[in-house]
Amino acid sequence: QVQLVESGGGLVQPGGSLRLSCAASGSILNIYTMNWYRQAPGEQRELIARVTWDGTSNYADSVKGRFTISRDNAKNTVFLQMNSLKPEDTAVYYCNADVMTLWGGRSAYWGQGTQVTVSS
């Protein structure tokens, strides 16, 4: 099995910063794309950032220029540095990873989510 565990969420004032982490563990052979999604109350879950194994990244327009995704392949960990946070960034943030397991199966796995609240 594969587990993804997020950390780093919390309450921050508008204009502030947070750094989210997501560590993958278990029967992992390789991790391809690692992604961050978020879901605000009453909204659909949306993809906001993704990074490939070689470090190529893409962002949703809503976070471009403010958020930075990165990964440490040696530690099977993905990060999301969030700067200039706005109240509309308030959501539960989820990491997602495309994983090839040791027994040859390939699936997408999700973390449990971490709450980010931007409020004064």
Salt bridges, closest charged atoms under 4 A:
GLU46 OE2 - ARG38 NE 2.90
ASP61 OD1 - LYS64 NZ 3.24
ASP89 OD1 - ARG38 NH1 2.89
ASP89 OD2 - ARG66 NH1 2.74
ASP98 OD2 - ARG106 NH2 2.72
